Amino acid sequence: MTRRSSAIARCHRHALRFAWLAAVIGMMVTPVAADETCQSPFLPKVTGQEDYLYVWTLGVPGVSDGNDSMVTVDVNPKSPNYGKIVHRAPVPGRHEAHHAGFTDDRRHLWAGGLDTSQIFVFDVAADPARPKLIKTIKTFVKDTGGLVGPHTFYALPGRMLISALASKDGSGHTGLVEYGNDGKFIRTIRMPKEAPYGYDVRVNVNLNRMLTSSFTGKTNYMRPLGELVKDAEAMKRVGDTMVVWDFHARKPLQILKVPGAPLEIRWALQPNHHYAFTSTALTNQLVLIHRKDDGTFDTKNIANIGDGTLPVDISIAPDDSKVYVNTFMDGTLRVYDVTNPFEGKLIETVKLGDMANMVSTSWDGTRVYSTNSLLSKWDKPGDYWLKAFAWENGKLVPKFTTDFNPVGRAHIMNFGSNAMRATAMPAGVETPRREAARR
C-alpha cells in the first residue's frame, strides 16, 4: 500500500468514527426509542414512545406457513396502523421459538429455538419496521460442547451472552455461552456442579455481579404439562438455586437456595438499589435477592402470588417502585408495590385471559404489554394475542389487543423505533467500548 492510499484509508476510518460519534451524540440529545426495562445495561438507555414491538412467535401447523416468525406490531398511537401487525419475517421450520435479545449496537436481534437449538439473527436497523433474517447459527450444540435450548440473549460489549437450558442428553446440567456479535463462538462456562440447572442471566455492572436462575431439562420442558406434573420423579428434576457470579471473572461466588424453579431475574435499576427480584414457578413466590452489609447475598420471599398460578414472567418499573408478574395458569397480571423491597404489596390485578406469559414495561413506566404463549406443549387451547395497557389515573387501562391467531403464538417482545434507522452505528465501525473489550 502506498503512503497516499494508507493516508486515505486512515481518513476513511476516522470519518466513519466521526459518523458514529455524531450518531451517539444525537442519541444523547434526543430520545430515540423506548425499551423494555429488563434489557442489558450495555445497551443504550433510550426513552420515549416506541414505534414497534418485535414479537418472536411460535409457528403452528396449519397457521400461515406454519413456521416460527418475527412479527412486527405497530404500537405508536399516532400511527394509522396502531395495534396492527405490519410485518412478519418467517424462519424455515418450527424450533420452539422462545426468547430474543439485541446485540449491544442494537443493529441485530438474536432469537432462539428451545427444541432445535438454532439461533436466528435479524437485521432490525436497515428497516426497523421490517426485520430481515440475515444469519442462522446451526452449530450451537457442537460449539458449546453439548448444550441445548438457548434461552436468554443478553448483550455484552461486542458479544452475546446466552443461557442454555439443558444438555444434549436432555438433563438440566447446563451452562452459559458467549458468541461474538459476528456469530462466532467464543466460550462455554459451565454451571457449578452444586447448581447445575440454568434459565435466566442478568448483570449488575455497578456491583460487578451476575445472577443466574434455574428451571429444568429438555426432557421436561418438551413434555406436555399435564403429563409432566403427574410424573413425581420428573418433577424432582427441577432447579432450586440461583448463583451469584463475579461478572468480570465469570466465576461463581455463592449459591442461593430458592425452592420451586426461580425463573426470570430483574435487577433494580436505580444505582443505589443493590437487589433483584425473581418469581418461582412451582412455589408461587415473589422473591427478593438482596446484598447484605458484608457483600454476600441472601433471599426473602416477599409475596405469595397464589397457589397453582405458575408465575412465568416479571418486569420492573424504571424507578423500582413496582414489579409486574404474569401468571400462566390463571391468565392474570399482578402488580406489586415494592417501594419497600422487603415487602411486596399487591396493588393491581388484571385478568388477561385463560393464560398469560410475557410482560414488558416501557422505560417511562406508562405502558405495559403482555403475550400469552409459554411453550408449545404447555399452552392451553384458545386464542393467542398481544395486549397493551397504559397507566391512567392510577389504573391500568386497556389500549388494544392484537390477534395473533393468523400468524402463530406470541411469546417474547422487544421494542423497536424508526429512529434507530438513523442512529444505528455504521457497519464495520467499532465503539471505543468494544475495542477495549477486545484488548
N, C-alpha and C positions, 0 to 999 in steps of 0.2 A: 504494500500500500504506500502511495506517495505521501509526502508531508501535507500536500494540499488536500488530498482525499481524506487523510486522517483528521485534519482540522475540520473538514466539512462534516465528517461523521460525529465528531465531538460536539459541534454546533447543533447538529440534529438531535443528539441525545439531550443536550441542555434545553433545547426548545420544547422537547416532549416533557421534560421535567417541569419547566415553567408552566406548560399547559396543565399538567396535573396539579401544581400548586394553585393555579388560578381556580381550578375546579374545587379544590379543598376550601379555598377562601370563600368561594361562592356558597359552599355548603354551610360555612360558619356564619355568613351574613344572613342568609335566607333559609329558613326551614324548608327542606325539600321533600320530605316524606314522613309518614308515620311508621311506627314499627312496634311490634309486639314486645312487651316488657321483659320477656324471658330470653331475649336474644343475647348473643355473646358480647361481652364488654369490648371485644376487639373490633366490633362493627361500629361505624359512626353512629352516635346517638342522634337520631333525627326525629323531628316533631312535626305536627301539622296534620292535615287531613289526608289520609291515604286515598289513593285512586283505585287500587285493586287489591283483591285477595287472591293469592295463588294457592289453590286447594289441590293437594295430592290426593287423587281419587282412585279408589279400588274398582277395578273392572268387574263386570257382572256378565256371565254368559247370556246372550240374547239381548243385551242392552247396548245400543250403539254398535261399535265394532267389538265389544267385549273386553277391550284392553284397559289396563291401568292408564291414567292420564293426568296431566297437569292442567287443571281447569282454572280459567281466569274469570273472576266475578267483579264487575264494576261496582264499587262501593262509595263513589263520590256522589253526595246528594245533589250536586249541581249538574250531574250528567243525565242525559235522556235515557241512558241505559242503567240507571241506578238499580242495584239489586238483581241485575240480569247476568247470565253467563254470556261473555263476549268472545271467548276463545277456548278451544280445547286442543291440547297437544298430546296425542296418544303415544305410548311406547309399545313396542311389539310384545304382546302377550300379557299374562296376569302373573304378578310376582308377590302379591300381598303388600300392596302399597301402604306405607305407614307414615314415616317421618321424613322431613326435608329441612335443609338449612342453607343459608347463604355462605359463600366464601367471604373472606374479610374485605375484599374490594367491592363486594355487592354486585359483581358482574354476573355471577353464576349461582344457580340454585341446585344443590345436590339432593337427590331423592332416592330412597332405598326400598328394596323389596325384602320382607322378612322371610319369605319362602325360598326364593331362588338366590338370594344374597347378591343380586345385581344392583348396581348403582347407576342412576341416570343423571346426567349433568345438562341443565337447561341454561341457555343464554337468556338473561332477563334484562340486559342493558341495551341491546340493539333496538328492541321494540318492546317496551315494558308491558304493553297490553297483550303481546303475543309471544310468550316464552317459546324458545325453539330448542329441541333436543339436539345437542351437538356432540355428545360423547356417552358411551356406555362402558362401564367397568364391569367385566365379567369374571375377573380373576380374584375377587375378594377372598374366597375360601383358600385358594392356593397362596395368595400373597401373605395372608395373615397366619399361616401355619395351622389352618383348620377351624377358624372361627366362622360362624354363620349368623345371619339375622342382623345386618347393620341397622341400628336404631336411631340414636341421636346423632345429628350432624351439627358440629359446633365449631365455629370459625376461630382459628388461631392465626397469628401473623404468618401469612403465606402458606398456611396449612389447613387441613380439615381434620378435626378430632372426631372419631366415630366410636360410639359404644356398640359392642356386639352383644346379642342376647344369649348365644349358645355356642357349643362346639359342634363339629360336623357329625359326632356320634349322637347328637340330639340332647345331650346333657346340658346343664347350665354352667359348667366351668368355662369361663369366657375371659374377655379382656377388652382393652382399649386399642384403637388403631389410629395411626396417623398417615395421611396422604398429603402430598404437595397439592397446591391448587391446580397443577398441571395434570393431576390424576396419577402421579407416580407414587407407588408405595414407599413409605419411609420406615415404619417400625410397628411392632406389636408389643403391648405392655400387658402382661397377664395380671388378672386379679389375684389377690392373695389367696393362698390355699384355705385360710380360715374364713374367707368370704368370697367364694368362687362365683357367685351369681352377679350378673350385671343388668343394668337397664338405662338409667339416665346418667349424664355427666354435666356438671356446671362448675364454673370457675369464679372465684372472688380474687381479682387481681390485687386489691389493696392488702389483703391478708396473705397472699401467695398460697391460697388453699383451693383445692379442688375436691368436690364431693361426688361420689358415685352411689347409686342405689341398686336395688336388686329385684328380679322378677322370677323367671323360670326358664326352662329349656324348651327347645323346639318341639320335642315330643309332647309337651303340654300345650304350648300356645297354638299349635296347629291341630289340636283336637277340638271337637265340638264341646262347648262349655257345659252343656247338660250332662254329657258323658264324663267329662273330666271331674266335676265336683262329686260324682258318685264313686270315684276311684280313690280310696283312702290313701293308698301308697303313693299315687301320683301327686296328691295334694300335699304330701310331705316334702316333695321336691320343689320347694318354693323358697325364694330368698327371704332372709330376715335380718339383713345387715345393711349398713351404709359405711363407706370407707372415706376417711379424711386423708387427703394426699398433700404432700409438698408439691405444689403445681410445677414449679420450675424444674425440680429434680424428677418429677413424675414418680415419686416414691410414697408408698402408703405409710402413714404415721399412726393411724388409730382406726380401730374397727368398732363401730357402734351397733348395739343390738336394737333393731327396730322390727319387732314381730309383725308378720302379716303382709309382706311384699310392699315395701316402700317404693313408690313409682316416681312421678315427676318431682324435680327439685327446683325451687325458686329461691335464689339468694335475695335478701333485702337489697334495695337499690341505693339507699342513702349511705354515704361513705362512713358514717359513724354507727351504722347498724350492722353488728357483727353476728348475723344469724341468717338462717334459711328456713324454708318450710318444705314439707312433703306431705303426702297422704298415703295411707296404707290400704291396699285393695281388699284384703281379707279381714282385717280387724276394724276397718271403717273409722280410722282416727286421722285428725289433722295434727301434724307433729311439728314441733319446733326443734331445730338443731341450732344450739347457741354456744358461743365461745365463752369459756369461763375465764376467771382472772389469771389463771396460770397458763392460758393459751390453748389448753385442750378443749374438746367439745363434749357436750352432753345433749341429751334429747328429753323432751317433755311432751306428752300428749296434751293438747290444749283445747280440743273439742271432739266430742263423739258425733260423727256425721250421721250415723243411723245404721242400725243393724241391717245387713243384707243389701246395702245401697251400692256397693262396689265403686268407691271413688276412683276415677281414672285420670283426671287431669286437673291441674290447678294453674292459676295465673295470679300475679301480684300487681297491685296498684302502684303507679310510679312513685307515690310518696310513702309506700309501705304501710298504708293505713288499712288496706283490705286485701283479703285473699279470696279468690273466686274458686269454687270447687264444683266440677261436674261429676255427677254420679250416673253410672250406666244403667243399673237395674231399674231405677225408678224415674229415669229421664229428667233429672232435676238439676238446676243451677242454684247453688247456695253461696251467699256472700257473707263472709265473716269479718267483723271489725277486729283487727289485730294491732290497734294503736298501742295497746299493751301486748307485746308478742307472746307473753306467757299465759294469755287468756284469750281464746277465740270466742267472740260473741256473734251469734247468728243475727244478721240484721235484714236480710232479704232472701226470699225464696221464689224461684220462678220455675213453674212446670213447663218443660220444653217439649216433651213428647213421651213416647214409650221407652226411649233410651236416649242417652246423651253421652258425648265423649269429649272432644277437644273444646277448650275455651281460651280465647285470646283477648287481651286488653290493649287499647291504644295508649301511646305514650302520654297523651294529655289526660288520660284517665276517664274520658267521657263515653267511649264506645266499647262495647263488648260483643264478641262474635262466638257462636257455638256451632259445632257439627255433631253428627250422631253415629258414625260408623266406628267400631272398635277393631274387630278382627273378622275375617270372612266367616269363620266357623263359630263365632260368638255372637254375631249380630242377630237381632230378632227380625222376624218378617215385618215388613211395613215400609213406610216412606222414608226417604233419605233427603236431607236438607242442610242448608246453611241458614242460620238465623242471626239477625243483627238487632242489638238493643242499644239504647243510649240513656244516660242518667239525666232525668228531668225532674226537678223539684224533689230530689231525694229518693226517686223510684226509678227502676229500670223499665223503660218503655219500649215495646216492640217497634222496630223500624221497617224490616222486611224479612220475608222468608224466600229463599231461592230453592226451587225444586231441583233436586239432583237425580231424580228417578230416570230422566232420559240419558244421563251420562255415566252413572255409577254411584258409588257410596263415598260421600265426602269424609275425609279424615283431617289431616293437619293443614293449618293455614299459615301463610307467610304474607307480609304486607308489601305492596309494590306502589310505585309512583311514576308518573310520566316524567317528573323532573330528573329521575335517575338516568334517563337517556342522555341528558346534557352534562351531568356531573360525574358520570362513571369514569373511572381512571382510564386513560388511553392504553390500548393493548401494548404489552411489551415494556411498560414503564413500571419500575419498582418504587414503592414508597420507601422513605428512609427507614420506617419500622421494619419492613420486610427485608431490606438489605441488612439491617442489624441482625435480624433473626438468622440470616444465612451465614454470618461470620462464626 
